Amino acid sequence: LDTASMADRVKAMPWVKEVEFTRLPLHGLDVAIVERKPAGVVQGVHANVLVDEEGIILKWIGQTTDESLPLVTGLDIKRLSQPGSRERRTAKEAFELAALIERAEGQRVTVDAANPLNLIVSVHETRVLFGQAPFSAKWTLYQQLKPVLVAEHGASLAQRAVDVDLRFADRVI
């Protein structure tokens, strides 16, 4: 039994991230598999795909979408399937950003990744322009200023769509 070739065959499955075969005494075999977990849905022109946090396509899901997962738009699905592509790197950043915001907001996030240098997140009625990573510091700054914005603009802020620009260092516009 060639465990290395078996491991390669199992790793070729899209849902398998890691696999390890260990021989046990008396002709036993222990198999340890780490599965990929869906990070979100990438919306394509003709079909949507379920993608993990590394930007790897797990499943083609047609026109449907999973409302419990973030949605990323603006990526070319054909290029997403290519290892090392710009689309895959952008998807990884988009899902990282979506996870950060979903933890804070508790709502489904849509990320427009058409321009990888300026990721745009939509949550509630708010669009947040992030620019490039690092996202955490930009989001923390916005979260600190958000109560001030709500206090100054009150109900008018909650009743209309708002654009927030975080592309510039240490600024919320």
N, C-alpha and C positions, 0 to 999 in steps of 0.2 A: 504494500500500500504506500503510495507516494503522497505524503501529507502536504508537501509543498505545492504540487500541482492541484490537489484538492482545494487547498486554501485559495489558490489563484482562481479556480472555477467558482468558488463560493463568493469571493470578493467581486467578481464580475456582475453579481446581482445588484441592482440599484439600491436596494434597501439595506445592504450589508456594508457597514463601515469598516469593521475589523473582524477577523476570524482567526482563531488559534486552535490548532489540533495538538493534543498531547497524548502520546502513547502511554497506556497503563499496563501494568503487569497482566499476564495471562490473556493476551490478545484483546485488550480493552482500548477504547479510544474516547478521550474526553474532547468535546467540541465547545468552545466558548465563542459566542457571537455578540458583537456590539452592533445594534441596529441604528440606522440613520433615522432621525426624527424630523418630521415636516416643520419647517420654519415659516412657510408662507406660500402664497400662490403668486405666480408670475402670470400676468395677463398678456396673452399674445393676440395677434390680429385674428387668427382663425381658431385658436384653442388656448386653453389655460394649462399650466403645469404646476404640479406640487413640487416644491423645492426644499432642500434641507438648508441648514445654516451656512454651508460652504458653497452654496449655489449649484449643487448637483441635482439634476432632475430625477425625481423619484417616480413620478407617474404623470401621464397625460390625462387630464380630467375633462376634456372637451370645453364646452362653454360654461360649465358649472364652476362654482367657487365655494370655498369653505368659509363661512362668515366668522368662524372663531379664529381664523388665521389672518395675519396682515396680507395686504394686496400690494404688489409692486407692478407698476406700469412703465412703459417706455423702453423695455429691453427687447432685443432680438432673440427669440427663443432658439433659433438655429445656432447662433453664436454662443448662447448660454450652454449648449451641450458640448462645446469645445473646451477641453482642459486648458487653464491658463489664460482664457480670453478676458477681455475687458468687461464683458457682460457678466461673467462669473464673479469677478472682483467687485463689480458694482452691486450685484445681487447680495453678496456677502455683507457689504457695508449697509445696504438698504435694510436687510433683516436685522442687523445689529442695531441700527437706529430705531427701527420699528419696535424691537423688544424693549429698548430703553424707554420709549414714550408710552408703550402699552402698560408697562409696570406702573408708571406715574399716573396715567389717565384712566386706565381700566376700560378703554374703548378700542374698537378695531381701528387700525391705522392704515392709510393708503399712502404709499411712497411713489412719487413720480421720479423715476430714475432716467428719464430721457437724456438729461445732461448730467453725466457722472460727476462733474465739478460743482453741481448745485442740486443736491437732493432736496426735494420739496415734499414735506409731510402734511397730509390733511387729516385732521382729527376734529370731531365735532364740526363747527363752522369755521375753524381756524386753519389757515395754511401757514406753515412755518418753513422758511427758506433757510437751509442749513449750510450750504456750501460744502466744503470738504471736511473730513474728520480732523480733529477729534470732536465727537458729538457731545460727549458727556459734559464737558465744561460749558459748552454753549447752552445746553438744555438746563443745567443747574442755574446759570445766570438768568435765563428766562423765568424759571420757576421762582427765583427769588424776587423778581420784579413783577410777576403776575398779580400778586395782591395789590400792589400800588396801582397798576393799570386798571384793575377792576374798581378800586376805590375812586379813582379819578373819573373814569368813564361810566361807572355804574351799570345800569340796565341797558344803556345803549350798546355797550360792548357785548352783552349776551344776546342781543336781538339782531345783530348783523354779522356778516362774515368779516373776519379780521385776517389781515396778512401781517406776519411777524418776520422780520428779516434778521437772521443771526449770522450772516455771512462775514461780518466784520469783527475783528478781535475786540473783545470786551464791550460790545455794543448790542443793544436791542433796539431795533427800529420798527 
